[in-house]
Amino acid sequence: MAETAYCVKCKAKKTMDKAKKVTMKNGRPAMKGVCAACGCGMYKILPVK
């Protein structure tokens, strides 16, 4: 499944390469990766389950 997130450099929703699930300091899950189009870092906060 290709994860999508908002890229601030492209100013649009793009697919995320090298996506990996991480946990923030406050315990919330997030997805971290790079934009497939420009290579800029991307971060998406996921819902708590």
C-alpha positions in Angstrom: 0.0 0.0 0.0 1.5 3.4 -1.0 1.1 5.9 1.8 0.2 9.4 0.8 0.8 12.7 2.7 0.9 16.4 2.0 4.2 17.7 0.6 4.9 21.3 1.7 7.4 21.8 -1.2 5.1 20.5 -3.9 2.0 21.9 -2.2 0.0 18.8 -3.0 -0.7 15.3 -1.7 2.0 13.0 -3.0 3.1 9.4 -2.4 5.7 8.7 0.2 8.8 6.7 -0.5 10.8 4.9 2.2 7.8 5.2 4.5 8.3 3.8 8.0 6.0 3.8 11.0 7.4 5.8 14.0 6.0 6.8 17.4 6.2 10.4 18.5 7.3 11.4 22.0 3.7 11.7 23.2 3.0 8.1 22.1 1.0 8.9 18.9 1.8 6.9 15.8 3.1 8.6 12.7 4.5 7.8 9.3 7.9 9.3 8.2 9.3 9.2 4.6 10.4 11.2 1.6 8.3 12.7 -1.3 8.5 10.6 -4.4 8.4 13.7 -6.6 10.9 16.1 -5.0 12.7 14.1 -2.3 11.6 16.5 0.5 11.0 15.0 4.0 7.4 14.1 4.8 5.6 13.4 8.1 2.1 12.2 8.6 0.3 11.9 11.9 -1.8 8.7 12.1 -5.0 8.1 14.1 -4.7 6.6 17.5 -6.2 3.1 17.6 
